[in-house]
Amino acid sequence: MKYLLPAWYTLGMLLLPFAATATFAADVQEQVETTRKTQITDSGTNSKSTVNADNKNDKMYMEIGEMTVTGKSTDLSAADAPASVDVIGANQIEMENVDFSMELLKKVPGFYYGDWNQGVVSGTVSLRGFDANHDAPLTLIVDGIPHNFGYGKMDIQPFFPLEIDHIEAVKGTTDPRYGLLNIAGNINLHTKRGGNFTEGKFLTGSFNTYDASMITGHDTDKFSQTYFVGYRTTDGYRDHSDLKKGAASGKWFYTTENKKLSLGAIARVFTMDADAPGYLTKEEADSDPTKAADFATSDGGEQDNHHISTHLDYAFSDDLIWSFKMYHQRIERTRWCRWSATGTQQERYNDSKQYGAISTLSYELADTFIPRLKLDWGVDYQNQDNIDARWATANRDRQGGATRYYDMDFYYLGSYVQADGDITDWLRLTASLRVDSFDGKMTNQLTGLNTDMVDMDYIWQPKAGVVITPVKGYNFYGNFGRSFQLPSTPTLYGQNSSGSTISNDIAYSKNDGWELGFKSSPFSWLSARIDYWQMKATDEVRAKNDGSGDYVNAGETMRKGWDFSVSVKLHDWINIWASYSIIQAEYTDPGPSLQAIKGNDIENIPDYTAKVGVDFDHPSGFFSNFWIEMQGDYEVDAENTREKDGAYDIVNCSFGYKWKKITMGLDINNIFDSDYYSFIWDNDSGYNPGDGRSAYIWMSIKF
């Protein structure tokens, strides 16, 4: 295998561990975390205070829920990035009632959710003009570790709401911390860790739903341990959509007395078994939305996850910090699916084993030639062993040999440097450069063809940002950045679906984006943000229209839109939050084989998405939450020949009362029992009806 990066990057990664043979970096940057009613102190720090309003005024992020500053940590370093950043707190997450954890992201401004409702393939979120019928253009990072498998699919399912501390979404192309899959942004999920507490939540309600989860933390001065277990079962709204899933995790962290050295480990297991109801025609979905497709009575699937990671950290000084993580994880999934009465059921098997390491070195200077200068250097490596196989089946019984069997190795190495400085008290500049490189090989087990990955050379990604603060509490910001997309399998390995090699040189697709925004926080009770963004993708991989089976870099798309977010604290116990996003996405040049759709809208992208929420939390103990999720129509096919569809307005609410140790609640989803389609992928027989009205009662206990 070739070495993947220039020698100076590779040498730096190899030498860096020896620079601190006996010491490893502790968490030491400002972290935004959610408020908890139980006093929890994060490992490696003893300080905790509510976010100061003056500090919040100078940051670009918008928050849904209450946040606190918990000492110092490198876990969340993009809270004040010159970009659109949103943070959702635990009080908006831990009491959520969802079958699939991807639904937790529906409240994030600008995100839209495609609810596929197909068993273990439940659906996905997307944003900024990328369609919701494919893998999300996002990298998912959980506690500092990437959680995408098969170098594509986000896997957030193992994380139950009660275990999650907060979720951070960074939108756009300006964040240099991640390369692979960081196409239109990234999601950082942080789980609860540290403290002395025990919490449990128990729920039951519509569709024979039962949910139980518990988390406990135990701290001493130097050692913290946190354990979580959760289980959920439901029959689902539609017939043949039963779900059973369970997860367990443990976190162990040791911190030295001087708080400089931190050594920890995280382990997690997850299993899921889910049936799939299939897709309906529009007439079927309208007349009987709860029915399963007649041809999908044996569709469904199983998934198992295993994860272990080690976290070794050290602070050389208050200014020089190093963090190093290693991980191994495996995601194994079997799915049975059938798309129409005339089609054949398929068994789809995916097995992804991942090994990786991540190193970050941060150095911050104050009162030098500029008031503040922070330098970051990061290196990350991942090795994947992936299997993608398919068989024709009848009621889950294989009918002959495999129809696809790809056995792939995938190697990835990336690095970035970033400078972030306050030039004056009103001007802040950031500049970064990231480079990624890939290698690997694939064997098509059906044909015996063995090929190396297409040579992508080095993928350079320049990024820059600016924040102008003419008056405290009023910030103008802008950014530019490049991200990239790799060709899909088997094109990435120089093969076509027929099992022969392609003759054309294939390269990655470049995605150049920029954003201009204004964030206003004139008062502690008011924050508002508006931004305009554009992303232009070029060199997208398209099939040649000459019957050769070859591919070329010929596609081009343009995505642009407006985002508006506001948060208003009307009273100590009343908060309103809202967002509205306008999205446009067009095939500006689809390539030689698809000229008929040139100028068309990209399918499965709503015209707009909006969310409005009102949170009420009275000192007496009574609380309530109302929120509306809204989405516009979208084109269902690339030809744009049929009527747009898919719009909906859904109202949800919850009520409850909190005592000292016990909280009781009632959730009602889709209050007005609206009929809608949660996802449409085909005008003929590709409709999935959204869930009707449902109600759940729950109890939370703090032991």
N, C-alpha and C positions, 0 to 999 in steps of 0.2 A: 504494500500500500504506500502511495506517495505521502510525503509529509505535507500537511494541509495548509500551513501558513508560512509566511516569510520567517527566516531564521531568527530575527530579533524578537518576534512574538513567541516562537517556540522556546527559545533559550530563556526568555523571561519567565515563562510558565514553569520550566523545569527548575530554575534557580530559586524562585520565590519561596517554595517550602523550606529550603535550606537556610533562608534568611531568618527563619524563626523556628529552628529545630525543636526547641522546647516550649514554644509559645504559639498560641493560635488566637485569632482576633475575637474580641468581645463585641457585642452589639453596642455601637456608640453613635448613632446619628439620631436626629429627632424623629420620632415615630408618632403618627396619628393613630390612636386606637379608640375603641368604643368605650363609653361609660358603662360600668357595671355597678349594680347596686351593692354587690359584695365587693369588699376591698380586696383587689387582686394585684399583687406586685409582680411584674414580669421578671423572669430570671435575669440576673446580671444588673439589677438596679433596685434601689429602694425608694425612689422618688416617684410621686404621682400627683398631678395637679390638672385641673380643668384647663382646657385650651384658652389662653388669653385672647380676648377679642382683638387686641391690637395686632397680635401675631397672625391671627386668622385673616385680618384685613389685607395683609400683604401676600397672601397665597392665592393660587389660581383655582384650587379645588373647590368643588361644591359638595356639601354633605347632606345626606339623608339619615337622620338619626343623630344622637348625641355622641360627641367625640371627646377624648381626653388625650393629653400628652403623658406618656408613661416613660419617664427617664429618657434614655437614648437608645436608639436601635438602628441598624442598617436595613431592617426589614422593609421600611417604607421611605424611600428617598426621593419619590416623585411627587409628594404632596404639594410642593410649591414649584413644580416644573412649569415652564412657559408654554403650557398646553392645556387642553380641556381634560381635567381630572375630576372624577367623582368618587366619593367614599360613602359606603353604606355601613351604618353602625349596627351593633348587635341587637339593639332594641327594635330594629327593623327586620332582623334576620331570624333570631333564635326562636321567635314565636310563630314563624311562618309555617304554613301547612301545605306541603308540596309533595307530589309523588316522585318527581325528578328534580334534583337540586339545580339543574340548569334554569328552572323557573325563577330562582332567586334573583336572577339578573334582569328580570323584566322591569324592575323599578329604575334601573340605571338610565339616565337621560340619553336619548339617541339610539338605544338598543331596541331591536324588535325580535320577537321570538317566533320561530316556526315550530309549532307543536305537531310533529309527525305522528306521534302516538303509535309507534310501531314496535312495541315491546322494548327490548334493550336499546333499540335505536329510538330514543324518545323525542328528539328534536334538538334544535340548536338556536343560539342567539346570533345575531349579526348586527352590523352597523356600517355607517358611511358608505352605503350604496353597494355592498356586497350581498348577494342573494342568500336567502335562508334555506335553500335547497341543497346546499353543499356544506362542507366543513367550514366552521367559522374562521375568518381571517385574523385569528387572535392566538396569541400564546397564553396559556394558563400556567401561572406560577403559584404553587401552594407552599407556604412556609419556606420560600426561597428555592423550591425545586420545581422544574418543569413537569407538567402533567398533560402532555399531548401524546397520543400513541399513534404508531404508524406514520410518524412525522406529519400528522394532520389533525386528527380528531381530539378535541378537548374532552377530557374525562373528569367532570366535576361530581359525578354521581356518588362516589364513596363518602362525601362530606354532608352529614346531616346538619340542619340549621342550628341545633343546640351547640354543636362543636365549633361553629364559626364565630370568630371575634369581629372581623370586619372584612369588607371586600373593596378593593381599590381598582378602578378602571381608568386606564390612560389611553386616550383616543388620539389617533393620528400617527404620523410617521417620524416623530422627533425623538422618541425614547431610544437611546443607544444600548440599553442594558441587554436587550434580547435581539437576536437576528432571525433565526428560524421561526416562521409562522407569525412574526410580529409585523404583519402586513398592514393592518389598519389600526393596530393598538394591542394592548395586553391587559390581562386581568390578573391581579394579585390577590389571592385569598389567604387570609391569616387565621389560623385556628387558635383556640384558647390554650394558654400555657402558663403555668405557674399559679401561685396563690394557695390559700387553704379554703376550700369550698367544696360543696357537693350539691348538684342540682339535677333534678329529674323532671321529665315532661311526659305526660300520658294523654293520649287523644283517641277519640272514637267518633264516628259519624257516618255520613252518607256513603253508599256503595260498600258497606261492610268494611269500612276502613278502621284499622287499629294501628297505633303508632306508639312506641315507647322508646325513650332515649335517656341516658344518664351520663353525666360527666362529673369527675371529682379531681381535685387538685390537692397536693400535700407538699408543703414547703418547710424546709429548715433554712438556716442561714446560708448554707452552701449548696444544698441539693433540693431540686424540685422534681416532682413526678405528677403527671396528669394522665388520666385514663378516661376513655369514652367507649360507650357501647350503644348501639341503636338498632331497632328493627321496625319494619313497616310492612303491612299487608293490606291489600285492597282489591275489590272486584273490578274497580274502574267504572266509569260512566257508561262506556259502550260494552256490549257483550264481548266475551273472549278478550278482555283486557286486564286479566288478573295480574297482580304484581306481588312479589315477595322479595324483600331485600334486607340485608343486615350488614353492619360495619362495626369494627372494633379497632381502637388505636391506643398506643401508649407513647408518652414523651418523657424522657429522662434527661435532666440537665444538671451539670455540676459547675459551680462558679466559685472561684477562689475568693478568699476573704477580701482582697484588695479590688475585686470586681474586674480585674483585667482579663483573666483567663476564663473561658467558657467552653465546656465540652459536653455535647449532648447527642442524643439519638432519638429518632422517631420511627415507629413501626406501625403498619396499618394493614388490615385485611378487609376485604369486601366481597360480597356475593350477591347476585341478583338473578331471579328467574321471572320472566315476564312474557305473557301472551300478547299477540298482536291482532287487532281486529280488522286489519286491511283497510283499503280505501273504497269509497262508494261513488256511484254516479251522483250528480247533483240532485236528481229526482229522489233517489234513495235517501240521501242525506237530509233532504227537506221533509220527506214523509215519515221517516223512522230513523232519527239520528242515533239512537242507541244500538242499532243492529250492527252485527259484524258482517263483513262481506262473505257471501256464501262460499267463495273459493278459498277463504283464509282461515278456516276453522282449525287448522293445525299450525298456523304461523306463530312465531314467538322466538324466544332465545334465552341464553344463559350467559352470564359474565362473572369472572373471578379476577380480583386484583390482589397483588401483594406488593408491599412497599417497605423499604428500610432506607434510612438516610442518617448520616453522621454529620454533626455541625461542630466544627472546631474553630474557635475564635480567639483573637488576642488584640489588645490595644497596646501598641508600643509606647504611646503617649496619648495625651488628650487630642493631639493633632493627627497622629498617624495610626490608622486602623486597618487591620487585615481580617478577612473572613474567608473560610474555606469549607466547602461542603462536598460530600460524596454521596452517591445514592445508587441503589439498584431497585428496579420495579418491573413487574410483569403484569400485563393485561391480556387475558385470554377470553375470547368471545365467540360463541356459536349462535348463529341466527338462521331461522327458516323464514322465507318470505316468498310471496306470490303476488303478482301485480294485477292480474286479470283472470277472468274465467277461462280464457283461451291460452293463457300462459302456463308455464311449468314452475312448480315450486323449486326454490334453490336452497341449499344449505351453504351458508357463507361462514367461513372460519377465519378468524384473525388471531394471531399470537404475536405479541410484541414484547420482547425482553430489552430492557434499557439499562445501561451503565453510564454514569456520568460524574463529572467533577466541575465545581464552580469556584473561582477565586476572585475576590474583589479587594483592591487596595485603595484606601482613601486618605488623602492628605489635605488638611485645611489650614490656611494661613490667614491671620488677621493683622490689620494695621501694617501692611507692607506698602508697596507702591499703589495698591488699591485697598479699599476698606476690608474686603473679604475675597479670598480666592480659594476655591476647592478643586482639587484634582482627583480624578478617579481613573483607575485602570482595572478592567475586568477581563477575565479569560474563562470560557466555558467549553467543555468537551462532552460529547455524547456518542455512545456506540449503541446501535440498535441491531437486533436480530429479528426480522419480521417474516411472518408467513401469511400469505393471502391466498386462500384456497376456496374453491366452489365445487359443488356437486349438484346434479339434477336429482330431485327427490320427489316422493309421493308420500304425503302424511309423515314426513321426517325420515322415511326409509330411502337410502341411496339407490338410485337406478343406474348402476354402472359406475364407471370410473370418473375421476375428477374432470371437470370442464375447465378449471383454472387451478394452477398450483405455482405460485411465485414464491421462491425462497430468496430472501434479500438480506444483505448486510449493508448497513448505513453508518457512515462515520461523519462526524460533524465537529468542527473546531472553529471557534469564533473569539474575537477579542475587540475591545474598544478602549479608547481614551477620551476623557471629557474634561473640559475646563469650564468652571461656573464661577463667575465673579461679579461682585457689586462694584461697578466702575465708579459710580457716585451714589449718593443717597437716593437718587431717582432713576438710575439706569443700571440694569442688570443684563449681562450677556452670557450666553452659553454657546459652546462650540464642541462638537464631538466628531469622531471618525470611528466607524466600525468596519471590520473586515471579517468575512466568513468564508469557509472553504469546506467542500464536501468530497467524499469518496465512498466507494463501495462496489458491490458486485451483485448480480442477480442470476439465479438459475431458474429457467422455465422447466419445471420437472416434467411437463408433458412432451416437450420437444427436445429436451436435453441442451438447449441453447444456453450458454454461459457467457455473460457479457459484463464488462466493467461499467460503472456509472459514467455518464457523459461528463466530460471534463468542463466544469463550470469556471475553472481558473479561480481567481480571488474576487469575491463580491464586495466591492467597496461601497460604503454607505455614509456620505457626509450628512451632518445634521447641525442645525443652528437655531438659536432662539433668543428673543429679546423681551424684556419686561420694562415698561416705562411707567413710573409712578409720579405724575405731576403733583398730586395731592394725596396724602395718606388716605387709604381706603378706596382709591380709584386707580385701576391698573389697566394699561393697554399692553397686549402681548401679541407676539407673532412668532411663527416658527416655520422652518422648512426641513424636510428630511426625505431620504430615499429608503424604501424598503424593497423587498423582492419576493417573488414567488418561484418555486421550483416546478418543473414539469411534473405531471402526475406519472404514476407507474402504469405501464412499463416503459413509457417514453423516456423517463429519467435515466433508464439503464440502456438506452439505445435500441429498444425492441418495440415492436407494435403488437397489437392484440392478436394478430395471426401467428405470432411466435417466430417472426423473422426480424432481422436487423433493419434499422432505418439508415438511409444513406446520407441524410442531411445532418449537418452540425446543428445541435439544438442548444440554446442558451437559456438562462433564467429570464424571467420577465421583470422589468424594472417598474416600480411604483413610486412616482415622485409626487409628494404632497406638500401643501402649505396651508396655513391657517392664520387668520387675524381675529383677535377677540378683545373684548372689554369686560372686565370684572369690577363690579362696584359693591363695596361693603362699607357704606358710610356710617352705619350704626351696627352695634352688636346684634341687633334683632333682624337685620336685613342683609341679604346677599343676592346679587343677580349677576348673570353672565350671559353674554351674547357673542356668538362667533360665526364666521363664514369660513368654509374650508373647500378645498379642491384636491382631487387626486387623479393623476393621469397615469394609466398603466400602458406600457408599450412592450413590444416583442412578446406578446402572449402567444403561447404555442397553439397552433391550429393545424388540422389535417390538410394536406394538399388535395386538390380536387382533380387528380389525374389517375386515380385508381391504383396508385403505387403503394398506398399504405404509409407513405412518408409524412413527416410533419415539418412545419416551418415556423419560425418566429415572425408572425405577421399580424396578430391581433392587436387592437388598440381600443381602450375604453376610457371614458371620462366620467368621473363621479364628483358631485359637488352638492353643497347644501348649507342650511342655516340651522343653528342650535340655539335655543333659549332656555335658561334655567333660572328659577327664583326660589328662595327660601325665606319665609317671613315668620318670625316668632311673635305672634300677636299678643301673647300673654305668657306668663311663666309656665302655664300649662296648656297652651294652644299653639300649635305650629302648623304652618301650611307650606307645602312644597309642590312645585310644578315644573314641567318641562315640555317643550314643543320643538320638534325637529322636522325640517323640510328636506327631502332627499330627491335628487335627480341622478340617474345613471343611464348612460347611453353607449351603445355599440358604435363608436365613431369610425372604426374600421375593423370589421370582424375577420378579415382575412380572405384569401382567394376563394375558399370554398363556401363562404357564407355571405357573399355580397348582397343577397336578398334582404338581410336584416340590418344592413348599414343604416344608421340613424335611428334605429328602434330603441325603445326603452329595454333595459335589462330586466328579465323576468324575476318574479318573486321578491321585488323590492317595493315596499309600500310608499305611497306619495308622501306620507307623513306618519309620525308616531308621536304620541303625547301621553303624559301621565300627570295626574293631579291627586294629591293626598292631603288629608287633614288629620292630624294627630292630637288627641285630647288626653291629658294625663293630670287628673285632679289630685290635690294633696290628700283628699279623703280616701283615696285608693281606687276610685272609679277611673277607668280609661276606655278609650274607644279609638278606632281608626277607620276612616273611609278613604278608599282610593279608587280611581277610575283609570283603566288602561284603554287607550284609543289607538286605532291604526287605520290608515287609509287603504284604498284599493291598490291592486298591483296587477301588472300583466302576468298572465299565467304561462304564456309561451313566448319564445324569442321572436316569432313572426308578428306578434301584436295584432293578430287577425280577429281575435275574439274579444268579447266584452270583459273589461277589467272586473275583478272581484276580490273578496277577501277582507273588506273593511269591517270593523266591529267597534263597539263601545261597551265595555264590561265594568260593572260597578261591584266592588267587594267591600266588606266591612267586618269589623270585629269589635266585641264588647267584653269587658271583664272587670274584675275587682281584685285588688291586691291587699292581702293581709301581710303580717310580718314575715311569715314563712311560706304561705300558700297563695297562689294566684289561680283564679278560675276564669275561664274565658269561653266565648262563643264566637265562632267564625262562620260567616255566610258569604259564599262566593257566588258571583253572578246573581245578585239579589233579584233582578227583574226577569230572570230565566230567559235571557235573550238567546235567540237562535243565531248561530254564526258558524263560520268555518275557521277552525284554528290553523288550517294549512290546506293549500291547493297546489298540487304539482302537475295536474293534467286536467284539461277541460272535460274529458270524456268520463274517466273513472278514477279521478285522483283527489276526491274530497274527503277531508277528515272533519266531522262535526266537532265543535268545541263542547266542553262540558256544560251541562245545564246547571240549574241551581243546586247547591249542596250546602249542608250545614254540619258543623263539627263542634263538639264540646271538648274542652281540654283542661288539664290541671297541671300546674308547675309547682314543684316543691323544692325548697331550699333546706337541706338537712343540717 
